[in-house]
């Protein structure tokens, strides 16, 4: 440890609240409250060059009674400080290698009002951003001020957006190199006695957006406090705070944006793989993958016996080192050096030697009610094992599974309810019993609910599916329909009848009368489009009507990606289409969490027909289409309410710009207003109008910069004194 303050007498020891900043060359800048001159306090500063020692201490403020300092430094080594003085917030700047300049007031109020806890951040160009707690409205709010490189302070603006007298305090701020700003603070808006952590985001040269609650506990009777924030070069904020949700103060962490962030590594854990026998001896693990430059995959495995605990994870490159068992899991760590590149894992194969008794067989026949006295019961078990079928505890049938491990048996059942189980056996003995299959036989039903089927009439047709339980047992109650555009959909209902039958199916607003085929199976084909709503399957036979419980017709946006210069039939394969939704809470556009909606995929890649489809709940969405060689396309807002939303994406050179580029300015050091030095690296940043202009955008800097040609920011270093001109052309 190295002492920073240079006071030697204990009577004048330094005070508290230290703050530190460091520039890109590892030079350090320290600031603190110091009582060496009086009990009212001053702000003192020390500088440590990279690898050197701390300088003599320097007083920053000109008037005593100062405290709560905060410091920031830009890439050029210019330091910026703010502190609390009485009822005001004050600021000073220290140019690289120079002395602290004049103190200036930051808050623009003229009457006395309480201010506290300022925090400061700067971007790469040297623009300063300050927030603090302010009592000008009769209660504490979070206020903000912006200082451009010319030294001008913009008018103060309020950051918190709550209505009322709830207090906000103890704030922190971070800014990325481009000037996008993030603020966090303690907030009492949900309970006057307990605090939450809130966040607001301000795009470069923009306004503060909607406030977002950061802590995700649902109670308003615990407090969160003392937030700190930092932001990385990709624009992702990292927040940490004190939290007593567990009745003891701990530290919690979150990132913002909460979704759609890039990571340099990620992990996938497989489902439990069942070898079908009680003590399989594991062999090799092989896989197929694509590895862009610099990306890697690393495998680990673990195993367990039925009813036993998992073995420790063990790394594997070929031979699986995990001990014998019935179950195996593998996990894969994906790593990448870039934010837009990933290894792609295509498939994994696990080899093993079959040792021990078979594991429990599984039924794939739906649970529920049948009108058949000899229904067909289907299932799966280890290949080559003998299946013993039990009805109400008594063995009734046996069969042997084929090479694919499946079986089908037709027991004779009496009218009423039954419990069906099965075991699988091999030369080592019989394995455990299957999960029970509950089955009720009712011959009076005019149709067989277990045999009702619906699916694709042709390739890529619509899908109608019942949910499945933990035993993978389908339940005909609660079907769902995903309509796919321009494709047909067929439903089949096996019917038992004496003289006549009429079978109808209602999906959305369409009702279809099915026609009889072979084997008393009635079928019909639906034509698109469907509208949102519930559907039912109604069977009428021998004068009796029975309804199969239906479910929702899910809606979309969907459509085709096509060549903009041609016709809608000129579709484009290989386009990545990503669906985003408007999050009304955060005010952000976030990637839609498709996996939580029947395990859909987002983003999707179009096939030869250029088709994409997302089946979303009601809300406001956008789709973004990307393919190498084409400009990125962003759709207008797509509002999903109650009918299918079709949006065809024109991709190509003729894509209409949704936000044409109208102007550009350069932010950076200007010799008229500040001293510039030879052999010093300076950064110049472009500011385009509008800030959301349609990409791609080209940047041409003149003369050639040291780095950044073709990018929105460039660096220059001059070796001789004199006037210089930097020109930027943006297209």
N, C-alpha and C positions, 0 to 999 in steps of 0.2 A: 504494500500500500504506500501511496505517496501523498503527503500533505499538500493541499492546493492553496489554502489561504496562508498568507505570509505574516500574520500577526504573531508576535512572540509572547506578549504578556497575557496571562489568563484573564486579566481584567477587561481585555478588549477582544475576547475570543469571538469568532465568527458565528453567525446565526444559522438558520435552517433553510429549507426549501431549495436545495440545489437543483440546477438544470444543466444539461449538457447537449452539445451538438457536435457533429464531426463532418468534415467535407470529404470529397472524393479522393483527396491526397492523404487522408488519415491525420490531418491536423485537427486538434480538439479545442473546443471553446466551452468554458464553464462559466456559470452565472449563479449567484446565490444572494440571499438576504444577509446583511452583515451589520453588526451592532458596534463596530470598533469606534465609531464617532459619537454615538448617542444611543439612548434606549429606543428611539423612534425607528431606527433601521435605515440602511442604504442598500443599493444594489451594487455588488462588486463583480469584477470579471477577471478571468485569467486565461491565457492562451498557451497551448502546448504544441509546438511543431512536431511532425511525425518523427518518432524516435528520440525526441528531445526532452527538455525539462519545462516545468510550468513557469510562466513569466511572472514578473512582479504584478501584484494585484492593482486593478484600476477601478476607480469609482465611475459608474455609468450615469446615475441620476444627478440632477443639479439641486434638488430640494429634498430634504430629509423626510422620513415618514413613509418610505417605500417598502413594498414586500411582494410576495407571490410572483417571482420572475419566471419568464419563459424565454427560450432562445432558439433560433433556427439559423441555418447557414446554407447559402446556395452553392452550386458547383464551382463558382469562381472564388469562393472563400470570403464573400461578404457576409457579415453577421448581422442579425436583426434581433432586437430584444423588446419585450413588453413587460410591464409590471403594474401593480396596483398602487396608486398614490391617493390617499384620502377617498374621495368619491369619484375618482376618475381613473382612466387607463392611459398610461403613457408609453411612448415608443422612442427608440433610438437605433441608429444604424452605424455599423463600423465597416468601412470599406476594407477589402483585403489588405493586410499589412499596415492599415492606418489607425486612426484614433476614433473614439466614439463621437458622433456628431451631436447636434442639438436635440434636446428632448422635445417631443411633440405630442399633443393630446390626441387620443384615438376616438373616444366617444364624443358625439356631436351634441350632447345635451349641455344647456347653459345653466340649468338649476342644479342644486345639490341633489344627488341621488346616489344611493349605494351601488357600488360596482365591486366585483370580486373575481378572483381566479382567472386571469387572462391566459390564453394560450395562443401561440403563433406558429405558422408554417410558411414556407416559401417554395415556389416552383423553380424550375431550372433557369427561367429567365430573370429571376430576382423579384417577382411580384410577391407581396406579403399578404397573408390572410390571418386575421385575428378574430377570436371569439372570446366572450366573457359573460359573466352573470351580471344582469342589469336590472335595477329597481325602478326605472323611469315610469312604468305603468302601474305602480302600486304593489306589484308582486315581482318576484324574481323571474326574468325571462333570459333566454340566450340571445345575445346580439352579436352581429358580425360586421367587420369593416375590411375593405380591400384597399391595398396601397399599390398603385402601379409603379413601374420603375422610374417614372419622372417625379416621384415623391408626393403625388396627389392622393389624398384619401377620399374614397367614395363615401356617400352618405351611409350611415349605419342602417342595417336591416335586421329584422327579427327572424330568428331561425326556427324556433318552435312554433307549431301551427295549431296548438290547442286553443279552445275558446274558454275563457273563465279566468279564475284567479289561482289556479294550480301553480306551484313553484317549480322552477328548473334551476339547476346549479351544478357546479363542478364539471366543467366541460373540457373536452380535448379535441384537437383538430389535426388532420393530416391532409396532404395534397400530393398528387403525383406530379411528374415532370411537366405534364401538359397543362396543369392548372385545374384539374378536376379535384374537387374538395369534398372532404368527408368530416362531419362533426358528430360527436357523441356527448351525452350528458346524463346526469341524474334527473329524473322526472317524476313528479307527484300527481300527474293527471288522473291516474286510475284509483288512487287512494291518498288522502291527505296525510296519512301517517306512514305510508310505505312508498319506497322509490322503485322505479324501473329504469332500465337503460334504454334511451332512445337514440336514433341516428337520423341524420338528414344528409342528402347528397346534392351537390351543386356542380353541374357541368361547367367546364371552362367558359367564362364570360356569360354564364347563364344565371338563373335564379335558383334559390333553394327549393327542393322538391318536398313531397309529402314526408312527414315524419314516420319512421318505422321503429316498432318495438323490437329490441335486439334479444333480450332474455325471453326464453320460450316456456317458462313455467306459467301455469294457468291460474295461479292464486294471486290475489292482490294483497295478501297479508304477510308477505316477506319482502325484504328490501334488497336492492342491488345498488352498489355505490362505487365511487372512485374509478370511472372508466379510463382506459388508455387505448390509443389507436395508432396504427401504422399502416401504410399502404405500399404495395409493391409496384414494380414498373409495369405490370399488366393491369393495374387499376383495381386490384382486389384489396379491400380493407380487412385488417385483422384487429379484432377488439378483444380486450381482456378486462375483467372487472371483479370486484368483491361481491359475493352472493351468499345469502344465508337461507336459501330455500330448504336446506337440509337441517335447519335449526342450529347450524354452526357455520361460521364464516369460512368460505372456501373461495377458490378462484375458478371462474368460468371463462370460456373462450368461444368466439364465433367469427365467421368470415362474412363479408358482404361484397358483392351480391351473394345472396344465400344460395343461389343455384347457378348453373351454367359456368362455373369457374373451371379454369384449366389447372391441371395438376401434373407434376413431373413423374408421379408414380400412382399406381392403383392396384387393388387386389381383387381377384375373383375367387370365390370358394365354391366348389362344385356341390351338388346335392350328395346325399349319402348313396354310394354305389353298393348294391347288394349282390354279392357273388352267388347267392342262391344256396350256399352250403355253410356249415357252421364254422369251419376253420380253414378257409382257402389260404394257400401259400402263394404269395404275390410274386410276379415275375417282372417284366419290363413295363415301363410307361413310355409310350411313344406319342408323338403329336405332329401336327402340320401347322406351320405358322408363316406369316409374312413379316419380315424385319426391315423396315426403313432404316436408313443409316443412323447408327447410334442407339437404336432401341434394343431392349432385351426382355426376355422372359425368364423367370426363376420358379421352379416347381418345388413343392413340399407335399408330403403325404402323411396321413395318420390312419389307424385302423382300430377296430374293436370287435369283440365277440358280441353276440346277441345278449342284451341285458348288462353288458360290461361297460367300462369306462374307455374313453379314447386314449390311445397311446400318444406320446408327445409328437409334435410335428417334426419331420425329418426331411432334410433337403435331398432331392433326387435329380440326377441328370439322365439316368437310364434305368438301372435296376432299383426297384422299390425296396427300401430298407425296413419298412414298417413290419411289425410282427404279424403272424397269421391271424385271420379273423373272418367274420362274415361280411363286415362293412368296411369300405374304404372311402376316404375323402381325399381330394387333392385341392391345393390352392395354388394360384399363380400370381406372382407379382409382376406387373407390367411397368417398365421404366422407359422414359424418353428424355432426350436433352432439349426438346422443343415443345412449344405450346400447341402446335397444330399437327403433330405427327404421333402415331401410336403403332406398336406392334399389333398384329391381328392374329388371334388364335382361331384356327379353323376347326380342328377336332383333336380329341385325346382318346387313346386306346390303352386299356389296362389288361395285361395278361396275368392269368393265375392258374394254379393247379387245383382242380376240384377235389377237396378233401373234407370229410365230415358229412353229417346229415344235411338234407336240403333245408333251406329256410322256408318260412311260411309262404304258402301259395296266396295269390291274390285273385279276387273276383273282379271282372270288368263288366259283368251284367248289372244293369241299373237296379237299385233297390226299389221297393215299393209294392205295387199291386199288379197282378196279372190275371187274365181270364183263362189262362192255359193250365190244364191239369198236368201236362208234361212240358213245362217251359224249358227252353234251351239256356243252360247256365254256362257262361264262358269265363275263363280265367287264365292265369299264367303261373308257372313255377319253373324250377331248374329243368333244363332240357334232359330228357331221358328218365325223369323220375316218375314213380307210380303215384297217381292221385287217388286218394280215398275220400269219397264224398259222404258227408253225414247230414241227415235231416233229423232235427230235434234229438240229436245225440246218438242216433242209430246209423250205422254204415249201410248205404244203399247201393252204391255203384263204385267201380274203379275204372281207371284208364291210364294210359301212359302218355306223357307229353312228347311232342315231336321235337325236331331239331330246333324249332323256333321257341320252344318252351310254352306253347299254348295248349289249352284243352277245352273241350265242349262236352257237356253231359246233360242228359234229359231224364231227370228223376220223375217218377210217378208220385204226384202229391194229392192229398185230400183237400177238400174245401176248408178254408180257414187260414190261420197264421202259422208260420213256420220259421225256424232259425236254421240256416244252412251254413255248414263249415266244411273245410277241406284240409287235408294234410298231404304233404309230399314226402315220399320215401325213396331211398336208394340202398345200395349194398351196406352203407354204414348205419342204416336205421331210418326211422321216421322223424321228420322235423316238426316244429311247432304248428299248431292249428292256425288257420287263416282268421282274419277278422270276421265276425259273424255277418251273414247276409240275411236281413229281415225281408220276408216275402209273404204276402197275403194272396191267397187264391180265391177269386170270386168269378165263377163261370157266368154269372148274370151280366157282367159288363159287356157292352156291345163291341168293345175294341180292347186290344192288349196294350196298356200304357207302356210296358217294358219294351215294346217293339216299335213304338212311334219313332220315326226317323226323319230328319230333314238335313239337307246338305246341298252340295254343288250339283247343279244340273249340267254344267260344262266347266271347263277350266276357269279358275279364278271366279267362280260363281259366288253367291252369297253364302254366309255361314249362319246357321241357327243352331244354338248349342245350349244344353242344360248345364247348370253348375255341377261340380263334383265335390264329394266330401273328402275327409282325410284318408279314407281307404280307397280313393279313386273310384268311388261308386257314384254313378250318375243318378240324379234325382230329376224326374221329368217336371217337377214344379219349378217355376221361375226361369223359363227359357229366355234367351236373348237373341235378337236378330241384328246382324250387321249388313246393311244393304250395300252392295257393290254396284257401281253405275253400269248400266247397259248390259247386265248379265242376268240370266234367269236363275230361278231358285225353285227347288222341288221339295215337297213334303210328302211323306208316305205314312199311312195309317193302316195296319193290319186289322181287319174287322171280322168278328164272329156274328153270324146272323142265320135266321131260318129261311126267311122269304125275301126280305128287302132291306136295303140299307142306303142311307144318304149321309155322306161325310162332308163337312164344311170346315174350312180353316179361315179365320179372320186375323189379318195382320195389318195393323194400322187402320186405314179406312177401306182396305180391300177385303172382300169376302169371296172365297173361291170354293166351288163345289168340285170335290175330287171325283175321279172316274175309276172304275174297278179294273184292275189288271189281273195277273195270274196269282193264284194262291190267296184270294180274298184280300189282296193288298190294294188299297185305294191311293191314288197319287194325283197330284196336280202341280202345275208350274205357275209361279208368280212372275209377273212382268214388272220391271221398275217403272216409275220410282215409287218408293214407299215414303210415307210421312211419319213423323215422330208420334209416339203414343204406345199404348199397350196393345198386345194381341192375345188372342185365345185360340185354342184348337177345340172345335165343337164336333162331336160325333153323334149322328142320329141313326139308329138302327132298330128295326122292329118296333117303332113307335116310341123308343126311349132316347132321351138326349142326355149326353154326358159331356162335361167340359174339362179339358186338360188345362191346368193352370198355365197361363202365359207369362209374359214379361214385357220389358221395354223394347221398342225399336230404337236402336242407337243411331244418332245422326252424326254429321261430319262437318269439317270441310274436306272435299275431295276434288279431283280434277286431273287434267292432263298437262304435261309440260311439252311444249311444241316450239318449233322454229318460228321466231317472231316474223321473219321475212316471208314465211310460207303460209300454209293453211293449218287448221287444227289437226288434220290427219297426219301431218309431218311431225310425229312425236319424237322425243329425245330420250334415249336410255342413259343410264349411268348418272343421272342428276340426283344430287343429295338435296332432299326437301326436308326442312326442319320447321316444326310448328311451335310458335310462341304464343303465350296468352298474356293479356293485360291484367297484372296483379293490382287490384284496386287498393290493396292495403299499402303496398310499398310505392305504387306509382311507376313500377318498372315493367318492362317486357321480359318475361322469364320463359325459359324452355318448358314446354308442357310436359308434365310427368306422366307420359303415356303408359309406363309400366303399371301404374296403379289403376289403370282402367283396362282390365282384362288382358294384362300383359302385352299391350300394344307396343310398337317399336317407334321411336322418335330419336334421331332422324331416320327417314326412309330413303332408299335408292331406287329410282325408277328402273323398270325392266324394259323390254322391247316396245311395250305399248305406251310407255311414258306416263303411266298412271300412278297417282299417289292417293292415299286416303287416310284420314284420321277421324276416329269416331269419338267426339268430344261432348262433354256436357255444355249447357248453355253458357255463353260468355263471348268475349271479344278476342279474336285471334289474328295472327299474321303468319304467313308461310314465306320462308326464305329459300330460294333455289340457288344451288351452287354447282358449277362444273367447270373444270379447267378449260380455258379457251373461251369462256362466256363471262360477261359481266354478271356479278351477283344481282339477283332480282329479289326485291321485297314487295310483297303484295300490299294493297291497302287493307284497312281494318275489315275483317270478316266477322260479322255478327251472327252467332249461332243462337237461335231462339227455339223454334219448334219444327222447322222444315229443313230438309237437306240443303247444304250450301255447296254449290258447284263453283269452283274458281279455276279456270284454265290459265296456266302461266306461260306467257310469251317470253322465250329466252333467246337472246341473240343481240346483234349489233343494233337492231332497231328498237330495243327496249326503251320505253319512254323514261326519261329521268324524272323521278318523283320530286327531286329537290335540286334544280340546276345551280351550278356554282356562279356566284355573282361578284365575289371580291376576295381580296387577300390582303393581310397586313403582316408585318414582321415585328415580333417582340424580341428585344435583346439589348445589350449594352450600347449606349449611344454616347460618343465622346463629348458632346456638347454639355451633357448633364452629369457625367461622372468621369473620373480619371480612369483611362485604360492603360494597360501596361504591355510592353513587348514580352514575347515568350510566355504569354499567358493564354490558356485555352478559354475561349468564349463561345457560348451557345446561343444560336438564334432560332426562334420558334415561329412557325407560321400560324396564323389565325385566319381560317377561311370563313367566308360568309355565303350561305348559312353554314352553321357548324355540322348540320346533318346532310350536307351535299352528297349526292349519289356517287358512290365509288364505282370503278377505280379512279383515283386522282393521281396525277403525275406532278412531281415537284422538281423544278430545275433551278439550282442555285448557281449564281455567277458572282465572282470567279469560282473555280472549283474549290469546294470546302475540303478541310482535312478529313472529315467523315460526314456522312448523312446525305450525300447526293442521291436524289430520288426519294428522299424521306421528308417528313414534315418538319424535322429539326436538323440543323447542321452546325458543325463546329469550325471555328477559324482560330488560327494563331499567327500573329504578325511578328516578324523578327526585327523590323526597323520602324522608327517613329514616322508619323505622317497621317494624312487623311485617307480613309478607305471607304469604298462603297460596296454594299452587299445588295444584290438584286435577286428577287425570287419570282419565277414564273410558274403559275399553277394552272393546269388544264383538267 
